[in-house]
Amino acid sequence: MNIYRRAVMHGWRMLAALFLAITFVLAVDIFLGHSSLAFGAAIVGLVIANTPMLRFNCPKCGKNLFFRGIFVIPWPNRICGKCGLELDSDGPGTLHQNR
């Protein structure tokens, strides 16, 4: 499995984690009343679930697939924004002239 497909799977896992965090906070709010602790626990859980994002880097230049400049986007780049390597191929990769 190539790095782009693994990064896409991470994106879907984060969507599921977000759904679970929202459901957890709503359930606590319904059954126990408003709780800042539940919200804090959901945030900490999302941060922990998102730490693997830092390992999805271009194999050629090391640029993270989720970063677009200084911004973090929830879906990975298919083509590296720095070196132009095609990240969704199973072979050694194809270079694209994007700069």
N, C-alpha and C positions, 0 to 999 in steps of 0.2 A: 504494500500500500504506500503510495507516495505521500509527500508532506502536505500537499494541498488537500487531499482527501481526508487525512487525519485532522487537519485544521478545520475542515467543513464539519466533521463529526464533533469536534470541540464546540463549534458554533451551535449545533443542534443540542448538545448537552447543556450548554449555557442557557438556551431557550427553555429547556425542561427545568433547569435549576431555578430560573426566574419564576416560572409558573409555580413551582413548589414553594418558593419563598413567599410569593404573593398569597398563595393558598394558606400557608402557615400563619401569616400575619392576620389574614381575614378570619381564620378559625379562632385564633386567640382573641381577637376583637369581639367576635360573636359570643364566645363562651365565657370569657373572663373579663371582658371590657378592654378598654384601650390600654396598651402596654408598650412603653418605649423599649422595654427589654426584649420583647418579641421582635420589634423592628430592628433593633441592634443585632440580635442573633441572626436574623435573615440577612442583614448586610455582611456580617462576618462570614456567614456561610457562602454567600455569593463571591466574596473576595477569595476565599479558600478554593472554591470551585473553579475560579478563573485563573489561578496561578499557572496551570500548564500552558496558558497562552504565551508565556514568555519563552517557551522552548520551540515555538514554530518559527524558525528562521530560515532564510534562503541558504541552501547548502553552498552556494558559490560566494556570496558577499556577506552573509550574516544579517541582512535586514529582516526585521520581523514582518510576518505576513499580515498582521492585523493593524499595523501602524501606517497612517497616511500623513506623513510629516509629523506634526506634534499631536495629531488626533488619533484616537483608537476607534476603529470601526468594528462592528460586530461580525463582519464577514471577511474572510481572508482574500488577499490578492491572488489572482490566477497567474499573473505575470509579475515578476519582481519589479518594483518601481525604481530600483537602484541600478541593477545590472541587466535587466531585461530577460532573465531566465524564465522559461515557461515551466511553472511549478506543478502543473497537473499532468505532465507526461511521466510514463513509467521508465523511460530510458534515461540517458544522460542529460536530457533537456535540450531545448532549442532556445537560442538567443534571439530576442526581438529588439529591434532598434526603436526604442520609445523615448529617447532623449537626444 
